[in-house]
Amino acid sequence: MIAIASAEDNPRGRPVVFGEVLFDVFEDGAEVLGGAPLNLAWHLQGFGRAPLVVSARGNDARGVAIVDAFARRGLDASGLQVSIDQDTGVVRARVDGADVDYDIVEDVAYDHIDADRARSSVESEGAACLIHGMLALRNDTSREAFLALREVIEGPVFCDVNLRPPHTPLERVTQFVAKANWVKVNDDELSKLTQRVVEVPSDAAVAGEHLRERHDLDAVVVTSGADGAILALRGDEPVFVPAPPLEDLVDPIGAGDAFASVALIGLLEAWDPTTILRRAHDFAAVICGVRGAIPDDQSVYGRVLATWDEDGNA
């Protein structure tokens, strides 16, 4: 079993990741552990950042499998609540080439994260930042838990939008984007949030800067799939970096979460914008080469970290 890292291993504090833990269930019956926040936390653990996941699982076989996966990976499960009345979250995924359709089951465990237990799980931790998406905020109970965390965590808030209609109404998304410091969106989400046409990188750069200025954000990261990504930082012109070609596409599930994990590390460590986007692209490409959102081969992270050490451009 891998040893669980702690705040002592991270002088900046531990990232706190709030949101859904679930299983992606494929048409052939395969089940893969997932959920955007968990995917991101898994990657942060692989890169040595020792995140604390605040979520809820069911008192069922899938819930036990989540606990086992946390233990195998060395993820701290102290923020993982157990719901007696709701099952562990499930998403039915249908993959067609580079496209994925999702059927997200409602009223599951991560919709019922308790605020008091969430707050107590982080009160003794030094938090580097608070990370969240939008899906787990669809229910009043979990929304209150997130707001409780935001009251006690002083670090920056990183919002990875991940629109999932009808679970993520734009009005609510906009409210939480406005309360964040750093926001990651794809070009379609950016278009919806800004009511602007986003078809080419120059459109994304203008719209990303508009979103950043409108909500007084410190950073907006915009991903445009195979076209590349843009980083708009406060006080700087937006930077565009094209995506590398994909050599071995297995499925695109989790590529955005992989990108977000490296972008977050880069923002925390103040890498230059080009380095942030280039390294995030490279890791997203790695994840596109595995089934599901998280790799079984944990040596992936060591190889990626070695490339960061070699290029020395942070």
HUBEL-V72961 format. One line per field, one symbol per residue. psi: psi as a letter, one per 20 degrees, with the letter a starting at -180 (. if undefined). A space follows every 10 residues. Layout:
psi=???
This chain:
psi=ppqprahhin hirpppopbq prpporhjiq pppbpghggg hgghghjkil qppoaqrrma hhghhggggg ghijpojhjo qpphiqrqqp popopncjqp qpooprlagi ilppgghggh iihjqophrp pqbhgijhqg ghghgghhgh hipirqpooo gmpmqjimqh ggghghghir gpppqrhggg ghhikqpnhr hhghgghghg ggghjlqhqp ppqlcihbqq ooqpiqqqpp pqqqqphnog qjpighhggh ghggghghjl rqgggggghg gghhhghijq paipqhoiig hhhghhhghh hkj.
